[in-house]
Amino acid sequence: MNVASTFRTYFLLTKPNVWWLLAFTGATGVIAAANGFPEPLLFTKSLLAVTLGVAGTEATSNYLERSLDAMMSRTSRRVLPQGLINPPWKALVFGLTLMALSLVLAFSINLVAFFFMASGMFDYLVVYVLWAKRRTPLNIILGSYAGGAPLMAGYTSISFWPTAEAWILAALIVLWIPPHIWSLAMIYKEDYSRAHVPMLPVVTSQATAIRCIASTTIISVLFTFLLYFLYPEKYGLIYVVAAVLGGAVLLAPSLALLVKPWRKTAYLLFKLSSPQLLMIMSAVVVENLV
């Protein structure tokens, strides 16, 4: 492979369609803690630490799950199942290197930011990927902490100790993850079943899975309004409009799923969930900058 194709291969190994949003939540945490734009060097270090951390963790998970990915049609075209990095241990070295760089940067900022980056990596790779994913339908619940860790790392890079605002912002992501992943698992139920991954829609009835998806979506949407009620002086009209519009975008397909359980509706819910989280986090950024 030439340099360009090698770069593209290793870039795809990091699953950029996953980590870009997590990196954005890290930047959101920095800006929320600073209540505006922070000192540029610290912002750059924080954002780089989060980005390298989530990208490296995803690359490492790609190595750990390479045999599982090969069994599933949804993931069989990823870099390692296609044999684009050979031998595969190069992918592991690449992922661990990015993670190490992230932790060095986080440590240079402060110990609390380092803790959240390290604990997020541990939760995702050890608790979720290596232990829970193939053992329990609670796998995504146990792995949800990792989704909120980048925001906490970004926030505490400014505040040092996390505040109630930080925990609420992180909880928005943690609560968002189960319906996001369960709706995907409902679409690819046969894939997960064939690979013996006990995602909730695989091990329960369709009706139960849909009720869980809809109820957790409603909870996550209602939770978005907590910042507005607790910090009205900081989160005003821009935020509440984003919460209302984003909530409507998610509630419509989740309620439609209760009425008529179509996979197309589950797919719509899955596809709309990332823009909804982006909308909420963007509103947090705008409110703090304005």
N, C-alpha and C positions, 0 to 999 in steps of 0.2 A: 504494500500500500504506500501511496505517496503521503506527503505531510498533511495535505488537506483532508484526505480520506481518513487518515489515522486520527487526526484531531476530531473529525466528525464522529468516528466510531467511539472514541473515549468520552466525547461530550454526550452522546446518546446513552452510554453506559450509566451516566449519572441520573437518568430519567428527568430531563429538564422540564417536562410537562407536569411533574410532581413538585420539584423543589422550588420553581420560580415563585409560587404562591407562598410557600413557607418562608422563603427569603424576604418576600414583601412584608409578611407579618413581623419579621424581625426588625425591618426598617420602621414599621409602624410603632413597634414597642419603643424604639429609640426616640422617635419624634414625640410620642405621647409622654414619655418620661421627662423629656426636655421642655415640654409644653411649647414647642416651636422647633426651629432647626438648630441642632446642636453644633458644637465646635466641629468643623469639617474633618479634621484628622481623626477624632474619636468616632465620628459617624462612619467614616470610611473603614476604620479598623473593625468596628462592630458589624457593619454590613458584610465585610469580607469574611469575618469569623463565622457568621451565620451561613453565608452562602457556601463557603467551603465545607462547613460541617454537614449541611443537609445534602449537598451534592455528593460528598464522600460517603455519607451513610447510605444513600441510595445506590451508589456504585458497589459498595460492599454487600448490600442486601442482594443485588443482582448476582454477585458471585455465590452467596450462600444459597440462593434459591434457583440456581441455574438448572438443576434437574427437575424441579417443580415447574419452572417456566416452560421447559421442553414438553411437558405433558399437557399443557393447556393451550388451546388454540389462540386465546387472547394474547398470550405472552410468548408464544413460540417463535415469533419473529424478532425478539429482542436480540441484542448483540451477542450474548454468550450462547444461547441455543443455536444461533446461526453459525457459530464457530468463527466469528469475526475477530476475536482476540484469542490467540493461541500461543502458548498454553494459557488456560484460564487464570492461573495464579497471578498473571500480570494485572488482571482486573482487580484482584484482591489487594495487591501492592498499591495500585493507583488509588483505590478507595481509602485504604488505611493512611496513605500519605496525605490525602486531602483532609481526612479527619484529624490527623496529628497537627497539621498546619493550623486548622481551625482552633484546636485546643490551645496551642501555643499563643495564638492571637488573643483568645478569650482570657487566658491566664495573665497576659500582659495588660489587660484592661482591669479586671479584678476577679477575686476568687468566686464571687457569687455568679457572675456571668459564666465563668468556667464551669461551675457546678451544674448550671442549667444546660449548657451545651453537652457536657459529659453524661449527665443523667438522661438527657433526651436520646443520645446515641445508644446508651445501654438499654433503655426501655424499648427502643425500636428493634435493635439487632438481637439482643439477648432475650428479653421478655417476649416480644412479639414474634419475630422471625424464627428464632431457634427453639423457643419453647411453646408459646401459646397457639401459634397459627394452626398447627396440625393437631392440636390436642383438645381445644375447647372452643365452643361457639362464642365464648366471651373474649375471644382473641382480640377483636378490634377495640373492645372496651379497655382491655389491659394495655393496648398499644397506643391509646389516644393521648396519653400524657406527652408522648414524643411530638405530637402535633402542636402542642402549646409551648413546648420548651424553647423553640427559636425566638418566639415573641418575648418570653421571660428573659432570655439571654440578652436580647436587644434592650429591653426595658432596664434591667439591672446594670447594664453597662453605663447607664447614666445615673440611676437612683441608688445603686448599690443594693439596698434592701428592697425587695418587692413590696409594693403597696396594694391596697384593696383594688385599686384601679387595674393594676397589673394582673392580679389573679382573675378579675372579671374578663379582661381582654383575652387572656389565655383560655379561660373557660369557654368563651365563644367558639374557639377553634376545637377544643376537646368535645364539646357538645355537637358540633357540626360534623365531626368525623363519622360516627356510627351510621346515620342515615345516608351519608355520601357513599360509604363503602357497601352498606347493605343493599342499596339500590343497584349498585354495580354487580354485587353477588347474585341478586335476583335475576339480572339479565343473563349472566353467565353461570347459572346454577349447575348445568351439566358439566361445565368445565371444572368447577370446584369439586363436584361430586366425583368425577373421574380421577382427580388428583388427590382425593381423600382429604380435602381441606374442609373442616366442619364449620363453614360460615353459617350464620343464622338461617338464611333462606334455604340452605341445604338440609339442615337437620330438623327444621320445624315445618309445619304446614304452610301453604302459601298465605292463608288467611292470617295466621299468627305473625308471619314475617311482615306482611303489609301493615298490620296494626302496630308492630314495633317501629317500622320505618316512619309511619305517619305520626305516631305519638312522639318519637324523638325529634322529628322535624318540627312539630308544634312547640315542643319544649325549647329547642334551640332558637326558634324565631322569637318566642316570648322573652327569652333571656337577653336578646339583643337590646331590649328597651331598658335594661337595668342601668346602663351607663347614663342614659338620659334622665332617669328618675333620681339617681344618686349624685350625679355631677351636672346639674342643669346649667351651671355657670360655665361649664367647659364644653358640654355636648348639647348643642341647640338644634336649630331648625334643619341645618344641613344633615346632621346625623339622624334625626328622627325621620326625615323624609327618606333617607337611604334605608333605614330600618323598616319603614312601612312598605316601600317599593320592593326591597329585597325579600321581606317576609311574604308579600303577596306572590312573588315569583316562585317561591318554594312551596307555599301552602296550596296553591292551585293544583299542581300535579300530585302532591301527596294526598290531598282529599279526593282527587279524581281516582287515584289508585284504590282508595277505600271503596268507591262506588263500583268501579270496573277494573279489575286487576289485569291490565295489559302490560306486557313488557315494554312496549313503546312508551308508556307513561312512566315506567320506572327509569327508562333511558333518559327521558326528558328531565326527570327529577335529578338524575345524576349529572347531566350536562349543565343544568342551571345552578347547581349548588356551588360550583367554584366561582362563577360570576357574582353570586350573591355574597359570598365571603369577601371577595375582592371589593364589592361595593361598600360593605360595612367598614372594612379596613381603610379604604380610600377616604370614606367620610371621617374616620378618626384622624387621619393625616391632615385633611383639609381643615377640620375644626381646630386642630392644634396649631397649624401654621397661620390660619387667619385670625 
